[in-house]
């Protein structure tokens, strides 16, 4: 299974903001460069993140984006629900009426169980968890260069 790029980029944006001092305002172009998120996607995804109150946009020459919620309160599952609305590994779980064998398929229960396990795990991982690991990784990388 592949995680949609929209989700991956959304997590990258939020983790980047969480690694900075509280209430830091960061330009989209800076996030784009630091996290390898194409600017056009960053601006599209940031609109969804703003709509879901994960981040806030600040206008003006010193404007940019700021984290709106405490990173320890943002689970990865909540980001996925906010950006994609589903964690179903196959479409028949999300849209059973569109599946010709729904209700008679031996795989449907298995995929439903996979979705439940995935949701359960991703509810326990927060943006703060990833930001803390990111800080350690960045620090270690800087030390290894010297």
DSSP file (Angstrom, degrees, kcal/mol; ACC not computed):
  #  RESIDUE AA STRUCTURE BP1 BP2  ACC     N-H-->O    O-->H-N    N-H-->O    O-->H-N    TCO  KAPPA ALPHA  PHI   PSI    X-CA   Y-CA   Z-CA
    1    1 A X              0   0    0      0, 0.0     2,-0.4     0, 0.0    88,-0.0   0.000 360.0 360.0 360.0 139.9    0.0    0.0    0.0
    2    2 A X        -     0   0    0      0, 0.0     2,-0.4     0, 0.0     3,-0.0  -0.908 360.0-130.3-109.2 135.9    1.2    3.5   -0.8
    3    3 A X        -     0   0    0     -2,-0.4     5,-0.1     1,-0.1     0, 0.0  -0.708  38.3-107.1 -78.7 130.3    0.4    6.5    1.3
    4    4 A X    >>  -     0   0    0     -2,-0.4     4,-2.0     1,-0.1     3,-0.8  -0.271  21.9-122.3 -58.2 145.1   -0.9    9.3   -1.0
    5    5 A X  H 3> S+     0   0    0      1,-0.3     4,-3.4     2,-0.2     5,-0.3   0.826 111.1  64.7 -59.1 -32.5    1.6   12.1   -1.5
    6    6 A X  H 3> S+     0   0    0      2,-0.2     4,-2.0     1,-0.2    -1,-0.3   0.907 106.4  42.7 -57.5 -41.7   -1.0   14.5   -0.1
    7    7 A X  H <> S+     0   0    0     -3,-0.8     4,-2.6     2,-0.2     5,-0.2   0.940 114.8  49.4 -69.4 -48.2   -0.8   12.8    3.2
    8    8 A X  H  X S+     0   0    0     -4,-2.0     4,-2.3     1,-0.2    -2,-0.2   0.928 114.3  44.9 -57.6 -47.7    3.0   12.5    3.2
    9    9 A X  H  X S+     0   0    0     -4,-3.4     4,-2.5     2,-0.2    -1,-0.2   0.899 111.1  53.8 -65.3 -40.6    3.4   16.2    2.3
   10   10 A X  H  X S+     0   0    0     -4,-2.0     4,-2.1    -5,-0.3    -2,-0.2   0.911 110.2  46.9 -60.2 -43.1    0.8   17.2    4.9
   11   11 A X  H  X S+     0   0    0     -4,-2.6     4,-2.8     2,-0.2     5,-0.2   0.915 110.9  52.7 -64.5 -42.8    2.7   15.3    7.6
   12   12 A X  H  X S+     0   0    0     -4,-2.3     4,-2.5    -5,-0.2    -2,-0.2   0.919 109.3  49.2 -58.9 -44.2    6.0   16.8    6.4
   13   13 A X  H  X S+     0   0    0     -4,-2.5     4,-2.2     1,-0.2    -1,-0.2   0.942 114.2  44.4 -61.0 -48.8    4.6   20.4    6.7
   14   14 A X  H  X S+     0   0    0     -4,-2.1     4,-2.0     1,-0.2    -2,-0.2   0.889 112.9  50.6 -66.6 -39.7    3.2   19.8   10.2
   15   15 A X  H  X S+     0   0    0     -4,-2.8     4,-1.3     2,-0.2    -1,-0.2   0.915 108.9  53.0 -64.3 -41.7    6.4   18.1   11.4
   16   16 A X  H >< S+     0   0    0     -4,-2.5     3,-0.7    -5,-0.2     4,-0.5   0.949 110.9  45.6 -58.6 -48.7    8.5   21.0   10.1
   17   17 A X  H >< S+     0   0    0     -4,-2.2     3,-0.9     1,-0.2    -1,-0.2   0.852 110.3  55.6 -63.2 -34.0    6.4   23.6   11.9
   18   18 A X  H 3< S+     0   0    0     -4,-2.0    -1,-0.2     1,-0.2    -2,-0.2   0.718  99.4  60.3 -72.5 -21.0    6.5   21.4   15.1
   19   19 A X  T << S+     0   0    0     -4,-1.3    -1,-0.2    -3,-0.7    -2,-0.2   0.618  96.1  78.4 -80.8 -10.7   10.4   21.4   15.1
   20   20 A X  S <  S-     0   0    0     -3,-0.9     3,-0.1    -4,-0.5     4,-0.1  -0.509  99.4 -78.9 -94.2 162.5   10.5   25.2   15.3
   21   21 A X    >   -     0   0    0     -2,-0.2     3,-1.7     1,-0.1    -1,-0.2  -0.267  68.4 -78.6 -56.8 148.4   10.0   27.3   18.4
   22   22 A X  T 3  S+     0   0    0      1,-0.3    -1,-0.1    -3,-0.1    -4,-0.1  -0.162 115.9  13.5 -52.5 139.1    6.3   27.8   19.3
   23   23 A X  T 3  S+     0   0    0      1,-0.2    -1,-0.3    44,-0.2     2,-0.2   0.625  84.9 159.5  66.8  18.2    4.4   30.4   17.2
   24   24 A X    <   -     0   0    0     -3,-1.7     2,-0.5    -7,-0.2    43,-0.4  -0.524  33.4-143.3 -68.1 135.1    7.2   30.5   14.6
   25   25 A X        -     0   0    0     -2,-0.2     2,-0.4    41,-0.1    41,-0.2  -0.904  21.5-173.6-102.6 124.5    5.9   31.9   11.3
   26   26 A X  B     -A   65   0A   0     39,-2.5    39,-3.0    -2,-0.5     2,-0.1  -0.964  23.3-120.9-126.1 133.2    7.5   30.2    8.3
   27   27 A X    >>  -     0   0    0     -2,-0.4     4,-1.9    37,-0.3     3,-0.5  -0.389  23.4-123.3 -67.7 146.2    7.2   31.1    4.6
   28   28 A X  H 3> S+     0   0    0      1,-0.2     4,-2.8     2,-0.2     5,-0.2   0.866 111.6  58.1 -58.1 -38.0    5.8   28.3    2.4
   29   29 A X  H 3> S+     0   0    0      1,-0.2     4,-2.1     2,-0.2    -1,-0.2   0.857 104.9  51.1 -63.6 -34.1    8.9   28.5    0.2
   30   30 A X  H <> S+     0   0    0     -3,-0.5     4,-2.6     2,-0.2    -1,-0.2   0.922 111.9  45.6 -68.1 -44.0   11.1   27.7    3.2
   31   31 A X  H  X S+     0   0    0     -4,-1.9     4,-2.6     1,-0.2     6,-0.3   0.922 111.0  55.0 -62.7 -43.3    9.0   24.7    4.1
   32   32 A X  H  X>S+     0   0    0     -4,-2.8     5,-1.5     1,-0.2     4,-0.8   0.918 113.3  40.3 -56.4 -47.6    9.0   23.6    0.5
   33   33 A X  H  <5S+     0   0    0     -4,-2.1     3,-0.4     1,-0.2    -1,-0.2   0.924 117.5  47.1 -69.2 -45.0   12.8   23.7    0.3
   34   34 A X  H  <5S+     0   0    0     -4,-2.6    -2,-0.2     1,-0.2    -1,-0.2   0.835 123.9  31.1 -68.1 -33.2   13.4   22.2    3.8
   35   35 A X  H  <5S-     0   0    0     -4,-2.6    -1,-0.2    -5,-0.2    -2,-0.2   0.326 103.8-118.4-112.1   6.2   10.9   19.3    3.4
   36   36 A X  T  <5 +     0   0    0     -4,-0.8     2,-0.6    -3,-0.4    -3,-0.2   0.924  61.4 148.0  56.8  47.7   11.1   18.7   -0.4
   37   37 A X      < -     0   0    0     -5,-1.5    -1,-0.2    -6,-0.3    -2,-0.1  -0.965  53.9-117.1-111.7 117.1    7.4   19.5   -0.9
   38   38 A X    >>  -     0   0    0     -2,-0.6     4,-2.7     1,-0.1     3,-0.6  -0.290  23.5-126.3 -54.7 134.3    6.8   21.1   -4.3
   39   39 A X  H 3> S+     0   0    0      1,-0.3     4,-2.5     2,-0.2     5,-0.2   0.859 107.1  55.5 -54.2 -41.6    5.4   24.6   -3.7
   40   40 A X  H 3> S+     0   0    0      1,-0.2     4,-1.4     2,-0.2    -1,-0.3   0.897 113.1  42.4 -62.5 -37.6    2.3   24.2   -5.8
   41   41 A X  H <> S+     0   0    0     -3,-0.6     4,-3.2     2,-0.2     5,-0.3   0.886 110.4  57.6 -71.9 -38.9    1.4   21.1   -3.7
   42   42 A X  H  X S+     0   0    0     -4,-2.7     4,-2.8     1,-0.2    -2,-0.2   0.923 107.8  46.6 -57.2 -45.4    2.3   22.9   -0.5
   43   43 A X  H  X S+     0   0    0     -4,-2.5     4,-1.2     2,-0.2    -1,-0.2   0.878 114.2  47.7 -68.2 -36.7   -0.1   25.7   -1.2
   44   44 A X  H  X S+     0   0    0     -4,-1.4     4,-1.1    -5,-0.2     3,-0.3   0.949 116.5  42.6 -65.4 -48.7   -2.9   23.3   -2.1
   45   45 A X  H  X S+     0   0    0     -4,-3.2     4,-2.5     1,-0.2     3,-0.2   0.871 107.7  60.3 -68.4 -37.2   -2.3   21.1    1.0
   46   46 A X  H  X S+     0   0    0     -4,-2.8     4,-2.4    -5,-0.3    -1,-0.2   0.855  99.3  58.0 -61.4 -33.2   -1.9   24.1    3.3
   47   47 A X  H  X S+     0   0    0     -4,-1.2     4,-2.4    -3,-0.3    -1,-0.2   0.915 108.9  44.9 -61.1 -41.9   -5.4   25.2    2.4
   48   48 A X  H  X S+     0   0    0     -4,-1.1     4,-1.8    -3,-0.2    -2,-0.2   0.896 112.2  51.5 -67.6 -39.6   -6.8   21.9    3.7
   49   49 A X  H  <>S+     0   0    0     -4,-2.5     5,-2.7     2,-0.2     6,-1.2   0.857 111.6  48.1 -65.7 -34.4   -4.6   22.1    6.8
   50   50 A X  H ><5S+     0   0    0     -4,-2.4     3,-1.8     3,-0.2    -2,-0.2   0.928 109.2  52.7 -68.2 -46.2   -5.9   25.6    7.5
   51   51 A X  H 3<5S+     0   0    0     -4,-2.4    -2,-0.2     1,-0.3    -1,-0.2   0.843 111.0  47.1 -58.4 -34.9   -9.5   24.5    6.9
   52   52 A X  T 3<5S-     0   0    0     -4,-1.8    -1,-0.3    -5,-0.1    -2,-0.2   0.317 115.4-117.5 -91.2   8.0   -9.0   21.6    9.5
   53   53 A X  T < 5S+     0   0    0     -3,-1.8    -3,-0.2     2,-0.2    -2,-0.1   0.758  80.7 121.9  62.2  29.0   -7.3   24.1   11.9
   54   54 A X  S   <S+     0   0    0     -5,-2.7    14,-2.6    -6,-0.2    15,-1.2   0.844  81.7  10.5 -80.9 -38.6   -4.0   22.3   12.0
   55   55 A X  E     -B   67   0A   0     -6,-1.2     2,-0.4    12,-0.3    12,-0.2  -0.835  68.2-139.9-133.1 170.6   -2.2   25.5   10.8
   56   56 A X  E     -B   66   0A   0     10,-2.5    10,-2.1    -2,-0.3     2,-0.4  -0.978  15.7-131.8-132.1 145.9   -2.9   29.2   10.3
   57   57 A X  E     -B   65   0A   0     -2,-0.4     2,-0.5     8,-0.2     8,-0.2  -0.830  14.6-157.6 -98.7 135.4   -1.9   31.5    7.5
   58   58 A X  E     -B   64   0A   0      6,-3.2     6,-1.6    -2,-0.4     2,-0.1  -0.965  14.1-144.6-114.0 123.4   -0.4   34.9    8.4
   59   59 A X        +     0   0    0     -2,-0.5     3,-0.2     4,-0.2     2,-0.1  -0.363  50.2  53.7 -83.1 162.7   -0.6   37.5    5.7
   60   60 A X  S >  S-     0   0    0      1,-0.2     3,-2.0     2,-0.1    -2,-0.1  -0.333  99.0 -54.1 107.8 175.0    2.0   40.2    4.9
   61   61 A X  T 3  S+     0   0    0      1,-0.3    -1,-0.2    -2,-0.1    -2,-0.0   0.773 138.9  39.9 -62.8 -27.3    5.7   40.6    4.1
   62   62 A X  T 3  S+     0   0    0     -3,-0.2    -1,-0.3     2,-0.0    -2,-0.1   0.112  99.3 118.8-103.9  19.8    6.6   38.7    7.3
   63   63 A X    <   +     0   0    0     -3,-2.0     2,-0.3     1,-0.1    -4,-0.2  -0.070  21.1 117.8 -80.8-178.8    3.8   36.2    6.8
   64   64 A X  E     - B   0  58A   0     -6,-1.6    -6,-3.2   -37,-0.1     2,-0.4  -0.968  62.1 -38.2 159.1-142.9    3.7   32.5    6.3
   65   65 A X  E     -AB  26  57A   0    -39,-3.0   -39,-2.5    -2,-0.3     2,-0.4  -0.895  42.3-173.2-120.3 147.7    2.3   29.5    8.2
   66   66 A X  E     - B   0  56A   0    -10,-2.1   -10,-2.5    -2,-0.4     2,-0.2  -0.994  35.0-103.8-137.6 143.4    2.2   28.8   11.9
   67   67 A X  E     - B   0  55A   0    -43,-0.4   -12,-0.3    -2,-0.4   -44,-0.2  -0.497  29.5-168.4 -66.9 129.4    1.1   25.6   13.8
   68   68 A X        +     0   0    0    -14,-2.6     2,-0.3    -2,-0.2   -13,-0.2   0.769  65.6  46.5 -92.5 -30.3   -2.4   26.2   15.2
   69   69 A X  S    S-     0   0    0    -15,-1.2     2,-0.3     1,-0.0     5,-0.1  -0.735  96.3 -92.2-112.3 160.3   -2.6   23.2   17.5
   70   70 A X    >   -     0   0    0     -2,-0.3     3,-2.3     1,-0.1     4,-0.3  -0.566  36.1-133.1 -65.8 127.8   -0.2   21.6   20.0
   71   71 A X  G >  S+     0   0    0     -2,-0.3    57,-1.6     1,-0.3     3,-1.0   0.755 104.7  62.3 -60.9 -23.1    1.8   19.0   18.0
   72   72 A X  G 3  S+     0   0    0      1,-0.2    -1,-0.3    55,-0.2    -2,-0.1   0.618 101.8  53.2 -76.1  -9.9    1.2   16.5   20.8
   73   73 A X  G <  S+     0   0    0     -3,-2.3     2,-0.8     1,-0.1    -1,-0.2   0.393  90.3  86.4-101.4   1.0   -2.5   16.7   20.1
   74   74 A X    <   -     0   0    0     -3,-1.0    53,-2.2    -4,-0.3    54,-0.2  -0.871  62.5-165.6-107.0 104.3   -2.3   16.0   16.3
   75   75 A X  B  >  -C  126   0B   0     -2,-0.8     4,-1.5    51,-0.2    51,-0.3  -0.517  30.1-121.9 -82.4 156.2   -2.3   12.3   15.6
   76   76 A X  H  > S+     0   0    0     49,-2.5     4,-2.4    46,-0.9    47,-0.2   0.869 115.0  58.3 -64.1 -35.6   -1.2   11.0   12.2
   77   77 A X  H  > S+     0   0    0     45,-1.7     4,-2.6    48,-0.3    -1,-0.2   0.892 103.1  52.2 -60.9 -39.0   -4.7    9.5   11.9
   78   78 A X  H  > S+     0   0    0     44,-0.3     4,-2.1     2,-0.2    -1,-0.2   0.854 108.5  51.0 -67.7 -32.9   -6.3   12.9   12.3
   79   79 A X  H  X S+     0   0    0     -4,-1.5     4,-2.3     2,-0.2     5,-0.3   0.932 110.6  48.7 -66.7 -45.2   -4.2   14.3    9.5
   80   80 A X  H  X>S+     0   0    0     -4,-2.4     4,-3.2     1,-0.2     5,-1.5   0.936 112.9  47.1 -60.6 -46.4   -5.2   11.5    7.2
   81   81 A X  H  <5S+     0   0    0     -4,-2.6    -1,-0.2     3,-0.2    -2,-0.2   0.892 113.8  49.7 -62.0 -38.0   -8.8   12.0    8.1
   82   82 A X  H  <5S+     0   0    0     -4,-2.1    -1,-0.2    -5,-0.2    -2,-0.2   0.829 123.5  28.3 -70.3 -32.3   -8.5   15.7    7.5
   83   83 A X  H  <5S+     0   0    0     -4,-2.3    -2,-0.2    -5,-0.1    -3,-0.2   0.797 139.6  13.7 -98.9 -33.1   -6.7   15.4    4.2
   84   84 A X  T  <5S-     0   0    0     -4,-3.2    -3,-0.2    -5,-0.3    -2,-0.1   0.641  79.4-142.5-121.5 -23.0   -8.0   12.2    2.7
   85   85 A X  S   <S+     0   0    0     -5,-1.5     2,-0.3    -6,-0.2    -4,-0.2   0.367  72.8  64.5  73.7  -2.4  -11.0   11.2    4.7
   86   86 A X        -     0   0    0     -6,-0.4    -1,-0.1     1,-0.1    -2,-0.1  -0.998  44.0-175.1-148.8 152.5  -10.2    7.5    4.6
   87   87 A X        +     0   0    0     -2,-0.3     2,-0.2     3,-0.1    31,-0.1   0.145  44.7 138.0-124.4  13.9   -7.6    4.9    5.6
   88   88 A X        -     0   0    0      1,-0.2    24,-0.1     3,-0.1    -2,-0.1  -0.417  48.3-148.7 -63.7 129.5   -9.3    2.0    3.8
   89   89 A X  S    S+     0   0    0     22,-0.4     2,-0.3    -2,-0.2    -1,-0.2   0.720  83.5  30.9 -74.2 -19.3   -6.6   -0.1    2.1
   90   90 A X  S >> S-     0   0    0     21,-0.1     3,-1.3    18,-0.1     4,-0.8  -0.974  82.1-121.6-137.1 152.4   -9.0   -1.0   -0.7
   91   91 A X  H 3> S+     0   0    0     -2,-0.3     4,-3.0     1,-0.3     3,-0.2   0.766 103.7  69.4 -67.1 -26.3  -11.9    0.9   -2.3
   92   92 A X  H 34 S+     0   0    0      1,-0.2    -1,-0.3     2,-0.2     7,-0.2   0.744  95.6  56.1 -67.8 -19.7  -14.6   -1.7   -1.5
   93   93 A X  H <4 S+     0   0    0     -3,-1.3     3,-0.4     2,-0.1    -1,-0.2   0.899 115.5  36.3 -74.2 -41.4  -14.3   -0.9    2.2
   94   94 A X  H  < S+     0   0    0     -4,-0.8     2,-0.2     1,-0.2    -2,-0.2   0.853 133.0  27.3 -78.4 -35.8  -15.0    2.8    1.7
   95   95 A X    ><  +     0   0    0     -4,-3.0     3,-1.6     1,-0.1     4,-0.4  -0.579  65.5 162.6-127.1  68.3  -17.6    2.3   -1.1
   96   96 A X  G >  S+     0   0    0     -3,-0.4     3,-1.0     1,-0.3     6,-0.3   0.790  73.5  63.7 -62.2 -27.2  -19.2   -1.2   -0.6
   97   97 A X  G 3  S+     0   0    0      1,-0.2    -1,-0.3    -3,-0.1    -5,-0.1   0.736  99.6  54.4 -68.2 -20.8  -22.1   -0.3   -2.9
   98   98 A X  G <  S+     0   0    0     -3,-1.6     2,-0.5    -7,-0.2    -1,-0.2   0.565  90.3  89.9 -88.3  -9.0  -19.7    0.0   -5.9
   99   99 A X    X   -     0   0    0     -3,-1.0     3,-0.8    -4,-0.4     0, 0.0  -0.774  65.7-152.3 -93.8 128.8  -18.2   -3.4   -5.4
  100  100 A X  T 3  S+     0   0    0     -2,-0.5    -1,-0.1     1,-0.2    -4,-0.0   0.741  97.1  37.7 -70.1 -23.6  -20.0   -6.3   -7.2
  101  101 A X  T >  S+     0   0    0      2,-0.0     3,-2.5     3,-0.0     4,-0.5   0.273  80.5 141.0-112.7  11.2  -19.0   -8.9   -4.7
  102  102 A X  T <  S+     0   0    0     -3,-0.8    -9,-0.0    -6,-0.3    -6,-0.0  -0.281  74.4  20.2 -56.8 135.2  -19.3   -6.8   -1.5
  103  103 A X  T 3  S+     0   0    0      2,-0.2    -1,-0.3     1,-0.0    -2,-0.0   0.196 124.2  59.1  89.1 -16.0  -20.8   -8.9    1.3
  104  104 A X  S <  S+     0   0    0     -3,-2.5     2,-0.5     4,-0.0    -2,-0.2   0.249  78.8 107.6-122.6   7.9  -19.8  -12.1   -0.5
  105  105 A X    >   -     0   0    0     -4,-0.5     3,-0.7     1,-0.1     4,-0.5  -0.767  58.8-150.5 -97.9 129.5  -16.0  -11.5   -0.6
  106  106 A X  T 3  S+     0   0    0     -2,-0.5     4,-0.4     1,-0.2    -1,-0.1   0.692  96.7  54.6 -68.4 -17.8  -13.7  -13.5    1.6
  107  107 A X  T 3> S+     0   0    0      1,-0.2     4,-2.5     2,-0.1     5,-0.3   0.679  84.4  82.1 -89.9 -18.8  -11.2  -10.6    1.6
  108  108 A X  H <> S+     0   0    0     -3,-0.7     4,-2.1     1,-0.2     5,-0.2   0.892  92.7  46.7 -59.3 -44.3  -13.5   -7.9    2.8
  109  109 A X  H  > S+     0   0    0     -4,-0.5     4,-2.3     2,-0.2    -1,-0.2   0.894 111.4  53.1 -64.4 -39.2  -13.3   -8.8    6.5
  110  110 A X  H  > S+     0   0    0     -4,-0.4     4,-2.3     1,-0.2    -2,-0.2   0.938 110.7  45.7 -61.3 -47.3   -9.5   -9.0    6.3
  111  111 A X  H  X S+     0   0    0     -4,-2.5     4,-2.2     1,-0.2   -22,-0.4   0.852 110.8  53.5 -67.4 -34.1   -9.2   -5.6    4.7
  112  112 A X  H  X S+     0   0    0     -4,-2.1     4,-2.0    -5,-0.3    -1,-0.2   0.910 109.6  48.8 -63.9 -42.0  -11.6   -4.1    7.3
  113  113 A X  H  X S+     0   0    0     -4,-2.3     4,-2.3     2,-0.2    -2,-0.2   0.896 109.0  52.8 -63.5 -41.2   -9.3   -5.6   10.0
  114  114 A X  H  X S+     0   0    0     -4,-2.3     4,-2.5     1,-0.2    -2,-0.2   0.921 108.6  50.5 -60.2 -44.1   -6.2   -4.1    8.4
  115  115 A X  H  X S+     0   0    0     -4,-2.2     4,-2.8     1,-0.2    -1,-0.2   0.915 109.7  50.3 -60.5 -43.4   -7.9   -0.7    8.4
  116  116 A X  H  X S+     0   0    0     -4,-2.0     4,-2.5     2,-0.2    -2,-0.2   0.904 111.6  47.6 -62.9 -41.9   -8.7   -1.0   12.1
  117  117 A X  H  X S+     0   0    0     -4,-2.3     4,-2.3     2,-0.2    -1,-0.2   0.916 112.7  49.6 -65.0 -43.2   -5.1   -2.0   13.0
  118  118 A X  H  X S+     0   0    0     -4,-2.5     4,-2.7     2,-0.2    -2,-0.2   0.938 112.5  46.6 -61.1 -48.7   -3.8    0.9   10.9
  119  119 A X  H  X S+     0   0    0     -4,-2.8     4,-1.7     1,-0.2    -2,-0.2   0.928 110.9  53.2 -59.6 -45.8   -6.1    3.4   12.5
  120  120 A X  H  X S+     0   0    0     -4,-2.5     4,-0.6    -5,-0.2    -1,-0.2   0.913 113.2  42.8 -57.6 -45.8   -5.3    2.1   15.9
  121  121 A X  H >X S+     0   0    0     -4,-2.3     3,-1.3     1,-0.2     4,-0.6   0.933 113.3  50.4 -66.8 -47.0   -1.5    2.5   15.4
  122  122 A X  H 3< S+     0   0    0     -4,-2.7   -45,-1.7     1,-0.3   -46,-0.9   0.690 101.0  63.6 -71.6 -17.6   -1.8    5.9   13.7
  123  123 A X  H 3< S+     0   0    0     -4,-1.7    -1,-0.3    -5,-0.2    -2,-0.2   0.755 103.1  51.0 -70.4 -24.3   -3.9    7.3   16.5
  124  124 A X  H << S+     0   0    0     -3,-1.3     2,-0.5    -4,-0.6    -2,-0.2   0.601  95.4  79.2 -91.2 -12.1   -1.0    6.7   18.9
  125  125 A X     <  -     0   0    0     -4,-0.6   -49,-2.5    -3,-0.2   -48,-0.3  -0.853  64.8-169.3-100.8 127.9    1.7    8.6   16.7
  126  126 A X  B  >  -C   75   0B   0     -2,-0.5     4,-1.8   -51,-0.3   -51,-0.2  -0.686  37.7-112.1-112.5 166.0    1.6   12.3   17.0
  127  127 A X  H  > S+     0   0    0    -53,-2.2     4,-2.8   -56,-0.8   -55,-0.2   0.866 120.1  56.7 -60.5 -36.9    3.3   15.2   15.1
  128  128 A X  H  > S+     0   0    0    -57,-1.6     4,-2.9   -54,-0.2     5,-0.2   0.913 102.9  54.1 -61.9 -42.6    5.3   15.8   18.3
  129  129 A X  H  > S+     0   0    0    -58,-0.3     4,-1.8     1,-0.2    -1,-0.2   0.936 113.5  41.8 -55.9 -47.1    6.6   12.3   18.2
  130  130 A X  H  X S+     0   0    0     -4,-1.8     4,-2.5     2,-0.2    -2,-0.2   0.883 113.3  52.5 -69.8 -38.6    7.8   12.7   14.7
  131  131 A X  H  X S+     0   0    0     -4,-2.8     4,-2.4     2,-0.2    -2,-0.2   0.899 108.4  51.5 -64.5 -39.9    9.2   16.2   15.3
  132  132 A X  H  X S+     0   0    0     -4,-2.9     4,-1.7     2,-0.2    -1,-0.2   0.914 112.8  45.0 -62.9 -42.4   11.2   14.9   18.3
  133  133 A X  H  X S+     0   0    0     -4,-1.8     4,-2.6    -5,-0.2    -2,-0.2   0.879 111.1  54.6 -66.8 -37.5   12.7   12.1   16.2
  134  134 A X  H  X S+     0   0    0     -4,-2.5     4,-3.0     2,-0.2     5,-0.2   0.898 105.8  51.6 -63.5 -41.5   13.3   14.6   13.4
  135  135 A X  H  X S+     0   0    0     -4,-2.4     4,-2.5     2,-0.2    -1,-0.2   0.906 111.1  47.8 -62.9 -41.5   15.3   16.9   15.8
  136  136 A X  H  X S+     0   0    0     -4,-1.7     4,-2.6     2,-0.2    -2,-0.2   0.926 113.2  48.2 -64.3 -44.7   17.4   13.9   16.8
  137  137 A X  H  X S+     0   0    0     -4,-2.6     4,-2.5     2,-0.2    -2,-0.2   0.926 113.1  47.0 -61.9 -46.5   18.0   12.9   13.2
  138  138 A X  H  X S+     0   0    0     -4,-3.0     4,-2.1     2,-0.2    -1,-0.2   0.909 113.7  48.5 -64.0 -42.0   18.9   16.4   12.1
  139  139 A X  H  X S+     0   0    0     -4,-2.5     4,-2.1    -5,-0.2    -2,-0.2   0.921 112.6  47.9 -63.8 -44.2   21.3   16.9   15.1
  140  140 A X  H  X S+     0   0    0     -4,-2.6     4,-2.3     1,-0.2    -2,-0.2   0.896 110.8  51.7 -63.3 -41.4   23.0   13.5   14.5
  141  141 A X  H  X S+     0   0    0     -4,-2.5     4,-1.1     1,-0.2    -1,-0.2   0.897 110.1  49.0 -63.3 -41.3   23.4   14.4   10.8
  142  142 A X  H  X S+     0   0    0     -4,-2.1     4,-0.9     1,-0.2     3,-0.2   0.891 111.3  49.3 -66.4 -39.9   25.0   17.7   11.6
  143  143 A X  H >< S+     0   0    0     -4,-2.1     3,-0.7     1,-0.2    -2,-0.2   0.901 108.0  54.2 -65.9 -41.2   27.4   16.1   14.1
  144  144 A X  H 3< S+     0   0    0     -4,-2.3    -1,-0.2     1,-0.2    -2,-0.2   0.762 102.7  58.0 -66.4 -24.7   28.4   13.4   11.6
  145  145 A X  H 3<        0   0    0     -4,-1.1    -1,-0.2    -3,-0.2    -2,-0.2   0.790 360.0 360.0 -74.2 -27.5   29.3   16.1    9.0
  146  146 A X    <<        0   0    0     -4,-0.9    -1,-0.2    -3,-0.7    -2,-0.2   0.459 360.0 360.0 -84.7 360.0   31.8   17.7   11.3
